Each structure stands twice: as structure tokens, then as C-alpha cells.
Amino acid sequence: MKKYLIVNADDFGLTKSVSEGILYAHQQGLVTSTTAMMNREDIDIALKEAKKFKKLDIGVHLVFNKGFSLSKKQMISSLVDENGQFYKNLYELKETVNLEHLETEFSEQINKYIKITGEIPSHIDCHHWNVLYPPFFNVYIHVAQKFKLPLRSPLIDKNSMTLSQLQNLLGTVSATDLERNRSTLRVVIDKSGLYYPDQFISSFFGQNVTTKSFQNCLLNLEYGITEIMVHPGYNSEELEKESSYTDMREKEIEILTSEETIKLIQSENIQLVNFNEIENIKESEKSFV
């Protein structure tokens, strides 16, 4: 078995500067795939630009805690306020959410991608971590099954960071809840019949955005398919208004495009791949068992 690596850039479409940074990190660096926020203004323009890069996988970054919904507010009233904006504190309101509303909105976001590009997205993942609530996770899995899409397995390895770093990454989602639900979520995704990477690295974020940290991920990469989540982008006034994660996105670009990091990938015999290749890789590996 070989070591395969998917480098997925989240937040495509968040701002023009973030999208530009992601495309640069693909052209000049290690990014192999990205996921698009379909409820962002001008996402159609951003996607048309991204489609010029034939080797870049583009999936959908399902959003249900930021910005406006794509569905009419009366159709998903448990997710949005009177103005049609998602509740930012949705995790705290999780027990009041109608799961049919969540499936409706997820499907709407995927269908918008299909309408704009004329293609099925390469995969899906979720913005932030509300999806780790088991009922939400079940909807996430069901939507992937409905559209026959590979997906991220967002089961964070608690040993890859300190408890405070983990909680900072999770935001409003409780790290304790994650630990309590981990085995349940693992069973659900393992029985789903879907394709997803074998490992998921989420620790390259915030204080861990250093060359040493990223290179350690590569040096300790397990055999099989690993996805590492990244957030490259250029800072801008628009981004400052939209996110607290700003300057570090530029640091990520620097690391992801550095000659030193690229050479390490080669010396460690790591093969860069994307989500569209998972099925073929896993089926071919089976034939050697």
C-alpha cells in the first residue's frame, strides 16, 4: 500500500481574495482539491474561474451557520431567522432543528453547484463542525448517498493537538461531545457504503500553521489515503469583515507552495491525489489483498 495525500482547501468563495489564494496554492503548490461555499455572493464567477484548472477537484462546502440560506426561509424555518440568515449559534439550538430542513438546504446547495457548473461536485464536507452532532451527521451521510458523492470523514484525532487547541478549532461545538459521539459517528460512516479518505488531519490550523508542523504531518503520514484540511487565502478588507482567520491564511499559502515542502512530498514518496481518485485507489488496493 502507498501513501496518498489529498490537500483540501476549505472556504472557496468566502471572499474573492480567499478564492484567489486557493487557486494560487493549487497552481504553485500542493492543494489538490477545494470545497465551495455555495451561499456566497459571486460564487458563480469564482467557480467559473476555478473550472479553468482541470486537475483541481471542486466539491461543496456545506454551510448552515453563516450567511443566507439558498432555500426559501419558510421551507427551512428551524435553520434561519426572520431574515433568512442561518443561526450562528445553531449548535446550541440543535435539538430544535427539523432534520428535513437540513436535508433540503444541503440538497439545494449541491444542486446550485450542478446548475452553475453542469457537473456533479467531486465531494462534500461541512463548514465548521456542527455536523458532528449525530442527527446532523446522519443527514450529511444521507445526502452524500443520495447524490452518490465521496465525503470528508470529519472525525478529528484528539491526539493531534492539545485540548485547548481542539476546542479552539471546534468553536461552539463541545470537544467533550465529540469524544462522546466519536464511536457512534465512526459506525455510521463505516456502514454508509460511501468513499472517503482513510485518515483526516485537521491540526494544520491557527497556532499550528508552521512549516515544521506541516512537515511533521508529512513525515508521520500513514499508509492509505489521508486528507489534510487547509485554509489558504489572501487577506483583504472583505475577509477581515467575514472571518477571524485572516493573516494565517497567507502563511498557509507560503508553506503550501514552498520548494522545501514540495521536495519533502517527493522524497517521502507521497502521491498527491484528489477525491475523484479515491474509488479507483481503494478498488485497486483490494485487488492486491
C-alpha positions as CSV (number, residue, x, y, z in Angstrom):
1,M,0.0,0.0,0.0
2,K,1.2,3.5,-0.8
3,K,0.8,6.9,0.9
4,Y,-1.7,9.1,-0.8
5,L,-2.5,12.7,0.2
6,I,-5.4,14.9,-0.5
7,V,-4.8,18.6,0.3
8,N,-8.2,20.1,0.5
9,A,-8.6,23.9,0.8
10,D,-11.9,24.8,2.6
11,D,-13.8,28.1,2.1
12,F,-13.6,28.6,-1.6
13,G,-15.9,31.6,-2.4
14,L,-15.8,33.0,1.1
15,T,-14.2,36.2,-0.5
16,K,-12.5,36.9,-3.8
17,S,-9.1,37.1,-2.0
18,V,-9.6,33.6,-0.5
19,S,-10.6,32.1,-3.8
20,E,-7.5,33.7,-5.5
21,G,-5.3,32.3,-2.8
22,I,-6.7,28.8,-3.1
23,L,-6.2,28.8,-6.8
24,Y,-2.6,30.0,-6.4
25,A,-1.9,27.3,-3.8
26,H,-3.1,24.8,-6.4
27,Q,-1.2,26.2,-9.3
28,Q,2.1,26.7,-7.5
29,G,1.8,24.2,-4.6
30,L,0.2,21.2,-3.0
31,V,-3.6,21.9,-3.0
32,T,-5.3,19.2,-4.9
33,S,-9.0,19.9,-4.1
34,T,-11.2,22.6,-2.7
35,T,-14.8,23.0,-1.5
36,A,-17.1,25.9,-2.4
37,M,-19.4,27.8,-0.2
38,M,-22.5,27.9,-2.4
39,N,-24.3,30.6,-0.5
40,R,-21.7,33.3,-1.1
41,E,-22.1,36.2,-3.4
42,D,-20.4,35.8,-6.8
43,I,-19.8,32.1,-6.2
44,D,-20.8,31.5,-9.9
45,I,-17.9,33.8,-11.0
46,A,-15.5,32.1,-8.7
47,L,-16.4,28.6,-9.8
48,K,-16.1,29.5,-13.5
49,E,-12.6,30.7,-12.8
50,A,-11.8,27.5,-10.8
51,K,-13.0,25.3,-13.6
52,K,-10.1,26.5,-15.8
53,F,-7.8,24.3,-13.6
54,K,-8.6,20.8,-14.9
55,K,-6.6,19.0,-12.2
56,L,-8.4,20.7,-9.3
57,D,-11.2,18.8,-7.6
58,I,-14.1,21.0,-6.6
59,G,-16.6,19.9,-4.1
60,V,-19.3,21.6,-2.0
61,H,-18.6,23.1,1.5
62,L,-22.0,22.7,3.0
63,V,-22.9,25.8,5.1
64,F,-25.6,26.0,7.7
65,N,-24.3,28.5,10.3
66,K,-23.1,31.5,8.2
67,G,-24.9,33.9,5.8
68,F,-28.2,33.4,4.0
69,S,-29.8,30.1,3.1
70,L,-30.4,29.1,-0.6
71,S,-33.8,27.6,0.3
72,K,-36.8,29.9,1.0
73,K,-36.9,30.7,4.7
74,Q,-40.4,29.2,5.1
75,M,-39.1,25.9,3.9
76,I,-36.3,25.7,6.5
77,S,-37.6,27.8,9.3
78,S,-35.8,25.9,12.0
79,L,-32.4,26.9,10.5
80,V,-32.8,30.6,9.8
81,D,-34.0,33.8,11.4
82,E,-36.8,36.0,10.1
83,N,-34.4,37.5,7.5
84,G,-33.4,34.1,6.1
85,Q,-29.9,34.1,7.7
86,F,-28.6,30.9,9.4
87,Y,-28.4,31.0,13.1
88,K,-24.7,31.4,14.0
89,N,-25.3,29.5,17.3
90,L,-27.0,26.6,15.6
91,Y,-25.2,24.0,17.6
92,E,-26.8,25.4,20.8
93,L,-30.2,25.2,19.0
94,K,-29.5,21.7,17.6
95,E,-32.4,20.0,19.3
96,T,-34.9,22.4,17.7
97,V,-33.7,21.7,14.2
98,N,-36.0,19.9,11.8
99,L,-33.7,17.4,10.0
100,E,-35.8,17.6,6.9
101,H,-35.0,21.3,6.7
102,L,-31.3,20.5,6.9
103,E,-31.5,17.9,4.1
104,T,-33.5,20.4,2.0
105,E,-30.8,23.1,2.4
106,F,-27.9,20.7,1.8
107,S,-29.5,19.4,-1.4
108,E,-30.2,23.0,-2.6
109,Q,-26.5,23.9,-2.2
110,I,-25.4,20.8,-4.2
111,N,-28.0,21.4,-6.9
112,K,-26.8,25.0,-7.2
113,Y,-23.3,23.8,-7.9
114,I,-24.6,21.4,-10.5
115,K,-26.6,24.2,-12.1
116,I,-23.6,26.5,-12.3
117,T,-21.0,24.0,-13.5
118,G,-23.1,21.4,-15.3
119,E,-21.2,18.8,-13.3
120,I,-21.5,16.8,-10.1
121,P,-19.3,18.0,-7.3
122,S,-16.2,15.9,-6.6
123,H,-17.2,15.5,-2.9
124,I,-18.8,17.3,0.1
125,D,-17.7,18.5,3.5
126,C,-19.1,21.0,6.0
127,H,-18.2,24.5,7.2
128,H,-17.2,24.3,10.8
129,W,-18.1,21.4,13.0
130,N,-21.9,21.4,13.7
131,V,-22.1,18.3,11.6
132,L,-20.5,16.3,14.4
133,Y,-23.9,16.3,16.2
134,P,-25.1,12.7,15.4
135,P,-28.5,13.6,13.9
136,F,-26.9,16.2,11.6
137,F,-24.2,13.7,10.7
138,N,-26.9,11.2,9.6
139,V,-28.3,13.9,7.2
140,Y,-24.8,14.6,5.9
141,I,-24.3,10.9,5.2
142,H,-27.8,10.5,3.6
143,V,-27.3,13.5,1.3
144,A,-23.9,12.0,0.1
145,Q,-25.7,8.7,-0.6
146,K,-28.5,10.5,-2.5
147,F,-26.0,12.3,-4.8
148,K,-23.5,9.4,-4.8
149,L,-20.7,11.6,-3.5
150,P,-17.4,10.9,-1.7
151,L,-17.1,12.9,1.5
152,R,-14.8,14.1,4.3
153,S,-14.7,11.9,7.4
154,P,-14.5,14.8,9.9
155,L,-13.6,12.6,12.9
156,I,-10.8,14.7,14.4
157,D,-7.9,12.9,16.0
158,K,-7.8,14.3,19.6
159,N,-4.2,13.2,20.0
160,S,-3.0,15.6,17.2
161,M,-3.5,18.7,19.4
162,T,-4.0,19.9,22.9
163,L,-7.5,20.1,24.4
164,S,-7.4,23.9,24.2
165,Q,-6.3,23.8,20.5
166,L,-9.1,21.2,19.8
167,Q,-11.7,23.4,21.4
168,N,-10.5,26.5,19.6
169,L,-10.8,24.5,16.3
170,L,-14.3,23.3,17.1
171,G,-15.6,26.7,18.2
172,T,-19.1,26.3,19.7
173,V,-19.0,22.5,19.3
174,S,-18.0,20.8,22.6
175,A,-14.8,18.8,22.5
176,T,-16.4,16.6,25.1
177,D,-19.4,16.0,22.9
178,L,-17.0,14.9,20.1
179,E,-15.4,12.3,22.3
180,R,-18.7,11.0,23.5
181,N,-20.1,10.7,19.9
182,R,-16.9,9.6,18.1
183,S,-17.6,5.8,18.1
184,T,-21.2,6.4,17.0
185,L,-20.2,8.5,14.1
186,R,-17.5,6.1,13.1
187,V,-20.0,3.2,12.8
188,V,-22.4,5.4,10.7
189,I,-19.7,6.4,8.2
190,D,-18.2,2.9,8.0
191,K,-21.6,1.4,7.2
192,S,-22.5,4.1,4.7
193,G,-21.1,2.4,1.6
194,L,-19.5,5.8,0.7
195,Y,-15.9,6.6,-0.4
196,Y,-13.9,8.7,1.9
197,P,-10.2,9.1,2.9
198,D,-8.8,6.7,5.5
199,Q,-7.4,9.4,7.7
200,F,-8.2,13.1,8.3
201,I,-5.7,15.7,9.6
202,S,-7.3,18.9,10.9
203,S,-4.5,20.2,13.1
204,F,-2.9,22.4,10.5
205,F,-4.7,25.5,11.7
206,G,-4.1,28.6,13.9
207,Q,-1.0,28.3,16.0
208,N,-0.1,25.0,14.3
209,V,0.4,26.8,10.9
210,T,4.2,26.4,10.8
211,T,6.5,24.7,8.3
212,K,7.6,22.3,11.0
213,S,4.0,21.3,11.8
214,F,3.1,20.6,8.2
215,Q,6.3,18.7,7.5
216,N,5.7,16.6,10.7
217,C,2.3,15.7,9.2
218,L,4.1,14.5,6.0
219,L,6.8,12.6,7.9
220,N,4.2,10.8,10.0
221,L,1.7,10.2,7.2
222,E,0.1,6.8,7.4
223,Y,-0.3,4.4,4.5
224,G,-3.6,4.7,2.6
225,I,-5.4,7.9,1.7
226,T,-5.1,10.9,4.0
227,E,-6.9,14.2,3.7
228,I,-5.4,17.3,5.3
229,M,-7.6,20.3,5.7
230,V,-6.1,23.6,4.9
231,H,-7.4,27.2,4.6
232,P,-5.1,29.2,2.3
233,G,-6.1,32.7,1.1
234,Y,-5.0,36.3,0.7
235,N,-6.1,38.7,3.4
236,S,-8.4,41.7,2.4
237,E,-10.7,44.2,3.9
238,E,-13.6,42.0,2.9
239,L,-12.1,39.0,4.6
240,E,-11.5,40.9,7.8
241,K,-15.2,41.5,7.9
242,E,-16.1,37.9,7.3
243,S,-13.7,35.8,9.3
244,S,-11.4,36.0,12.4
245,Y,-8.9,33.7,10.5
246,T,-7.1,36.2,8.2
247,D,-3.3,36.6,8.2
248,M,-2.7,32.9,8.9
249,R,-4.3,32.1,5.5
250,E,-1.4,33.9,3.8
251,K,1.1,31.9,6.0
252,E,-0.6,28.7,4.8
253,I,0.0,29.8,1.1
254,E,3.6,30.3,1.9
255,I,4.0,26.8,3.4
256,L,1.9,25.0,0.8
257,T,3.9,26.5,-2.1
258,S,7.4,26.3,-0.6
259,E,10.0,24.4,-2.5
260,E,11.2,22.7,0.7
261,T,7.7,21.3,1.4
262,I,7.2,20.1,-2.2
263,K,10.6,18.3,-2.2
264,L,9.6,16.6,1.1
265,I,6.5,15.2,-0.6
266,Q,8.7,13.7,-3.3
267,S,11.4,12.3,-1.0
268,E,8.7,10.6,1.2
269,N,7.1,9.0,-1.9
270,I,3.8,10.6,-1.1
271,Q,1.4,10.7,-4.1
272,L,-0.9,13.7,-4.3
273,V,-4.4,12.7,-5.3
274,N,-7.9,14.1,-5.1
275,F,-11.4,12.8,-4.1
276,N,-12.3,11.7,-7.6
277,E,-9.4,9.1,-7.4
278,I,-10.5,7.5,-4.1
279,E,-12.7,4.8,-5.6
280,N,-10.1,3.7,-8.1
281,I,-7.4,3.6,-5.5
282,K,-9.4,1.6,-3.0
283,E,-10.6,-0.8,-5.5
284,S,-7.1,-1.4,-6.9
285,E,-5.7,-1.9,-3.4
286,K,-8.3,-4.6,-2.8
287,S,-7.1,-6.5,-5.8
288,F,-3.7,-6.8,-4.1
289,V,-5.0,-8.1,-0.8
